[in-house]
C-alpha cells in the first residue's frame, strides 16, 4: 500500500484540528491521525520543550502507518526549533507521498478565533503570545501556505484535491 502523509502545521487557533477531523471523516477507515496535542499532552503529559518524548513517539506512530494506512495526518503547532528534524525524517521516509501545509494567520486573527473555541478557558492571550511563531515555514518543496482568507471548506477541498481523492462525499455544516 502506498501511504500518503499529510502534515498540517501552524500556530494555535487556526483550524488545524477541525481540518484534521473533517479529513479523517472524509478519508475514512484506517486514516491515522498523529496529533501533537494528543501525543504530548494526553498520552505523555510532557511540556513542549526541546527533546521532549512526544517528538520521537509522534515519529514512531507516523512511521507505523507507512504501508498499513492509506493516509497518515501529522498535525500540530510543530515549531521548527523542536520538530523540524523529525518532520524532515518523516518527509524522507514517505518520499513523494508527502503533502505539507502551513496555516499562516496573523496573531490578532488567531486570538479572535481562539475566543470562539472550547479551549478559551484553558489558555489565554499571554500563553498564546509566548508560543507564537511568526511565519514558521518548514521550507520544503511544495509546502503550501494557507492564509486567513481561506475558508475551512476550501482548505479541506484543496487538500483532498492535492492527494487525489474524490470529493463527492464532502459535506459542510457552515
C-alpha positions, -999 to +999 in steps of 0.1 A: +000+000+000+012+035-009+006+056+022+002+093+018+013+116+046-003+150+052+015+174+075-006+203+089+013+229+109+008+264+123+001+284+153-028+277+177-064+285+169-063+284+131-084+253+124-058+225+120-077+202+143-110+210+126-094+203+092-080+170+105-113+158+118-130+166+085-103+149+065-104+118+087-142+117+083-138+120+045-108+097+041-124+070+062-112+039+079-076+034+087-068+071+084-041+076+111-040+109+129-009+119+149-019+150+169+009+168+187-016+178+214-028+143+220+007+127+220+023+154+241-004+165+265-027+135+267-005+104+262+028+116+277+019+147+298+051+164+289+059+201+283+067+213+248+104+217+251+135+206+232+139+168+231+105+160+247+094+124+244+064+133+222+088+141+193+101+106+190+067+090+197+050+111+171+075+100+146+071+063+155+034+065+153+035+081+119+061+055+107+039+027+120+012+037+095+035+036+065+023+007+043-005-001+066-027+030+065-036+049+033-034+083+049-013+095+079-020+130+091+005+147+114-009+178+130+001+205+155+020+237+160+051+216+154+076+245+156+108+242+136+131+247+165+119+214+181+102+194+154+119+202+121+144+173+122+116+148+130+094+162+102+122+161+077+129+125+086+092+117+080+092+135+047+123+115+036+106+083+048+074+089+029+093+103-002+070+116-029+038+109-009+040+139+014+017+169+014+028+197+037+006+227+047+013+257+070-015+277+084-002+313+083-026+336+101-018+369+119-018+368+157-048+390+161-069+368+139-057+337+158-067+354+191-102+362+178-107+327+166-095+313+200-121+333+218-148+313+200-134+279+207-140+254+235-104+258+247-109+295+256-108+287+293-077+265+290-053+293+280-054+329+270-036+357+251-004+357+272+001+320+268-006+322+231+019+350+227+045+330+245+044+302+220+036+323+189+060+317+159+057+341+130+059+325+096+075+293+109+076+277+074+092+243+071+108+254+038+103+221+020+094+218-017+057+220-023+049+233+011+015+251+007+006+282+028-030+285+040-039+321+048-066+336+069-087+343+039-090+306+030-123+292+042-124+259+061-143+241+033-117+254+008-088+241+029-103+206+030-112+206-007-077+217-017-061+190+004-084+163-009-076+175-045-039+175-038-039+139-026-061+128-054-093+119-035-128+123-049-148+149-030-183+135-037-188+128+000-178+162+012-204+179+033-201+210+055-224+224+081-212+260+080 
